[in-house]
Amino acid sequence: MPALTDADFDARVIDAHGLMLVDFWAPWCAPCTKLSPVVEAMATEHAPGLGVLALDIEAHPAAAARHAVLSLPTLILFRDGVEVERLTGTPSERTVRGVVSAYLG
């Protein structure tokens, strides 16, 4: 899954057109590791209609702070640069798929 940085977050997410799913995670976060395969599957299954990117908040905390990411993992779905949905904790695969599907259809 392509990685984001504080430096390129706006160019790749906020200024982007279409749907972008951003996975906010950290290397020490066990629930993040559990959710990662679900997010990666979404990237493969829904390309090119859905862009999927990951931001390591430990290495790049500014973008996470700007978007008020207070718990991990956090998935934020952006449409044309605007947040439209947010999932925190470890939502089920069914929940993640349902949220994304609602915006792809």
N, C-alpha and C positions, 0 to 999 in steps of 0.2 A: 504494500500500500504506500503510495507516495507520501513523503513527510513534508510537513509545513514548518516554517520558522516564523519568528516574530517579524522578520524583515519582509517576508513574501506573503504573509497572511492576507493582507488587504488585496493585493494584486490577484491572488489565486482564488479568493473566496468572496470578498465583499464586492469586488469589481467584476466578478464572473456572471455570466448569464446562465440561467437554468438552475438545476438542482445540484447542491453540493452538500454532502454529508461529511461532517468533521468529527472525528473521534479524538477527544481530549483524553490523554492517558499519561501514565508515568511508568517507568521500568519496574518500580517496586510494588505496583498495584496488581494484586492477584486477580481481582474481578476484571480488570482491564484485559488480562491475558485470556480469561474465560470468554469475554465478549469479542475479542479480536477475530476469531474465525468466522463469526456471523457477519461482521462488518466486511471482511475480505470477500466473503461469498456474495454479498450484496454488490460489491464493486464489480465483480466478474459478471454476475447475472444481469445487471442493469446498465452496463456500459453500452453506448455512450450517453444515455439519457440521464445518468446519475454519476456525478463526480464524487469520489470518495478519497478523503485525505486524512492524515493523522497528525496530531500535534502533541509532542512530548512536552508537557507543561513544566517539567523539571528543567529542561534545557531551554525552553522558550516560554517563560511565565507571563510576559506582557500581554500577548493575545488572549491568554486564558483569563487574566485579570480583567481585561477590557470587556470580555463577554461574560463576566461574573460566573465563571466556572468555580464552584465551591466544593464539589465532590467528584470523585472519580469512580468509574468512568462516567463521562458525559458525552452524549452524542447530540450534536446540534445540526438540524437540517436547515439549510439556507436556500431560498429561492430568489434568484437575481440579487444576491447580496444581503437579503433581509432574513432574519431568523423567523422560521415559521413553526418549528417544533423543537422540543428539547426533551431528551430522555436521560435520566440519571440513574446511577446504580447499575444493577445487572438486569435489564429488562429481558424478557424471554425473546427467543428468536421470532416467535409469532408476533409479539408486540412490535419489534423493530421492523419486520417485514410489513406489517399492517400500516404503520405510520408512513413508511416510504412509499408503499403502493398507493396510498391515498393521494399522494402528490404526483405520482407518475401517470396515473390514469387520467 
